[in-house]
Amino acid sequence: MRPTPKASSRRARPWLALLGLLLVLGPAGAMAREPHPLSDDDIAWLRRDSFELDSATVTRYRELGRSRFLDEQLDGHGSDDRLPPQIAALISSYEVASTPLEQLLTNFRDEQQKIKDMPDGDDKTAAKKAEQQRANDLGQQAQQIEILHAIYGENQLKEQMVWFWLNHFSVYAGKGRVRWVANDYVQNSIRPHALGKFRDLVMATLESPAMMEFLDNAQNAKDHVNENYARELMELHTLGVGSGYTQQDVQQLALILTGSGVAPLRDRPALLQHPRYAAMFVRNGMFEFNPMRHDYSDKVLLGQKIKGRGFDEVSEAVELITRQPACAQFISKQLAEYFVADEPPPALVAKMAKTFQRTDGDIAAVLRTMLESKELASSYGKKFKDPMQFVVSSVRMAYDGKPIANAKPLLNWLNQLGEPVFGRLTPDGWPLEGSGWSSSGQMAKRFEIAGAIGTGNNRLLTPEGTVKVGGDFPMLTTRLYYDTFDPRLAPQTRDALAKATSQQEWNTFLLSSPDFNYR
């Protein structure tokens, strides 16, 4: 993808050269010195470790060095979810973030009942339309929160992992009440476990209302077994196709999962006062294991007998599945496809899988094996960004930590590029390979979006509901650019940038260049 500007002008060349000179000169006119200049390898590694470079990330890397920087990221705790005050305030203003999940679902139930009780007519039609719009608004708020975290999160490796797992354990917002619970899914199921034990992550997604409703396990009960979630849990979430499990394993896992569902918005059923059932009842947030809906027969899963005894069967089954060598292989390959190459080197996947098994599925340890590998280093500049990576990286590069005031344009761009958050109809997630996002139509859309960001013809800096006044185009020719991108540009990109006739056009050419779209 090479930009082909309509006009060529040599006048831009001295202007750009002068601007670059001014940026690298100190206040007294002396050349500024970097205490720890970054190598080509440092820059390439950081671009793969993060959604894209910004000044804060580069500064922190210089302070710590790669080893300590990676240690800090993989720790995954503390302040690494901290956001700039303006962004935190924007997120807090969203109903889906400020209202407890149970209250959101209670409001939904009450409104549904109110509409149901209304007589047929225009008022009922209008009420249905308003409720549908509210659900859409909540879903869009959840989308915006995820994108804002991706752009502004301090721990960029963790933010990439949140996006990776959200795609791996994909849910579709348009089904049932998923729009109402999508933000809870990210913040309370995915995010806390993104760098932890894989087994814990699987359990967290298993217990989430979003996954229960999307893959129908909320309807899975004894004598009315639904196999949807059991099948996808093994095929898409843990073991992969052709890993050796059978249809009988799917059926047995479905029986194990009976009784697991979304807690009803009421007190415990009266029958649970029976001592036998009351002791087996489990409630964790909006997850409920109802023993009256569970099949208590003994099961055989992956050749191992699991005694029928209630919710402990679920924990045992997840433990058994996630300790299979096939699980270590499958998850390692998926991670390598996302971070390294569309067809990752088998030797790298084998090393990652070995770490997975040795550490009992420690995600951080597997990532360390990958991020310290020679295979990663040999892949620099060859991994094509997916739409989420492109949009997030463009905003990070263009605004370099400056808080935006309106995230809705981000949703529009992801919709145009075909990868909306929570927008995958099927549970297999969006493609990890670059060929899924590199069609001529995709390239044309990327150029348009690069132009919208590069020229400031967007509303990112204009609070929603206010009138936009003037242009908001960013200045990409910054110290960050000259320290990181400029020395490593391909000749074709450098030639195209030299033909830009304005800063806005130059911005557009950079964001749409192969140098920026590959990492």
Secondary structure, DSSP 8 states (H G I E B T S, - for coil): -----S---TTHHHHHHHHHHHHHB-TTSSB---SS---HHHHHHHHHHSSS--HHHHHHHHHHHHHHHHHHHHH--TTTT---HHHHHHHHTSHHHHS-HHHHHHHHHHHHHHHHHS-SSHHHHHHHHHHHHHHHHHHHHHHHHHHHHHHH-S-HHHHHHHHHHHHHT---TTSTTHHHHHHHIIIIIIGGGTTSBHHHHHHHHHT-HHHHHHTTGGG-BTTB---HHHHHIIIIIIS-TTSS--HHHHHHHHHHTTTEEE--SSS--GGGGSHHHHTT-EEETTEEE-GGG---S-EEETTEEE---STHHHHHHHHHHHTSHHHHHHHHHHHHHHHT-SS--HHHHHHHHHHHHHTTSBHHHHHHHHHT-HHHHTTTT--B--HHHHHHHHHHHHHTT---S--HHHHHHHHHHT--TT--SSTT-S--SGGGG-SHHHHHHHHHHHHHHHHT-S-TTS-TTS---S-------SHHHHHHTGGG--HHHHHHHHT-SSHHHHHHHHHTSHHHHB-
